[in-house]
Amino acid sequence: MRIIGGWLGSRTLEAPPGLATRPTSDRLRETLFNVLAPRIEGAALLDLYAGSGAVGIEALSRGAARVVCVERAGPALKVLRANLARLGIGKNFDVYAGAVGAFLRRGVAQAGFDVVFLDPPYDAETEYAAALGLLGGAAEAMLSAGAVVIAEHRKKQSLEDKYGALARTRLLQQGDASLSFYQAALRL
């Protein structure tokens, strides 16, 4: 794996060993950041089920002002922290070691996220509904006005069009993977 663009472009990243963590491919990450390009500069990004931290590191490299990664798996956390240390990233990048649901339920103090990316293990299908449900409900206060929430999932797996206040606005498919883009309904 490598960082595709920005000030860390072409630097390599380690991935956790084994099949428990499935890193977002370079190609899919490039597609994701091509779509996000107009909104990533100065953005606050929340990377849920962060694994190696590739999405968060890519965002920081491309100009995100703040990144928070949430991961609970020990081997993935070890690799994520090693990637940050090797790249010399310390500022504007926080790692929360714990479950995504717990972070979202009590993370309202971490408000103002412009972009949220979630990529649970494909085998944990219930995590999609749980995380998206919280982001479209109780944790919606964590999102800035106009925030986008992106879920990476299997092409064959269909996610709901709505999760509380979140509504799908776009679906991109590439190979066996899909990216579902959600935005919150306008608050009146």
C-alpha positions, 0 to 999 in steps of 0.5 A: 500500500502507498499514499497516493497524493499530497505531501506524503505521496508515494510513501508506503504503508504497512498493513496488518497481517492476516485477513481480519483487516482488509485495507482499502485498495490504492485504486479505490482510495484514489477514486474516493479522494478524487470525489472528495478533492473539493472538500478535503482541504482544511476538513476534519475527517473521522475514519471509523474501523481505521485499520492501518490508517491509510484513509486518514493518513491520505486525508492528512497528506491531501490537506485535511486539518484534523483526522481522528481514527477509531480502531479496536483490533490490537494488530491493526492499532499496532500497525496504524501507530507504526505507520504514523511514527514512521511517517512522522505524523503526530500533530492533528491526528488522533487515534481512539483505541476502542469500539466504534459504537462506544466512540459514537455514543459518547463522542459528541464532544468531538463535533465538527466532522466534515467527512466520515469514512467507515469500512467495517470488516465485511464479515461484520455486516451489522456494524454498517447499520449500527454505525450509520444509524448512530451517525444519522441519529444520536451522533448526528451532532458530530457532523458539520453542516453539509458533512458527507459520510462514506461507507465502503462495502461489498458490491453485492451487499446493499445498504439502506438508502436512509439511516435516520437523518442520513440519505444516500446521495451517490453509489460508486462501484469499483471491482468487488467494492462499493462506496455509498455516500450519505448526507444529512437532511438539511436542518430547519 
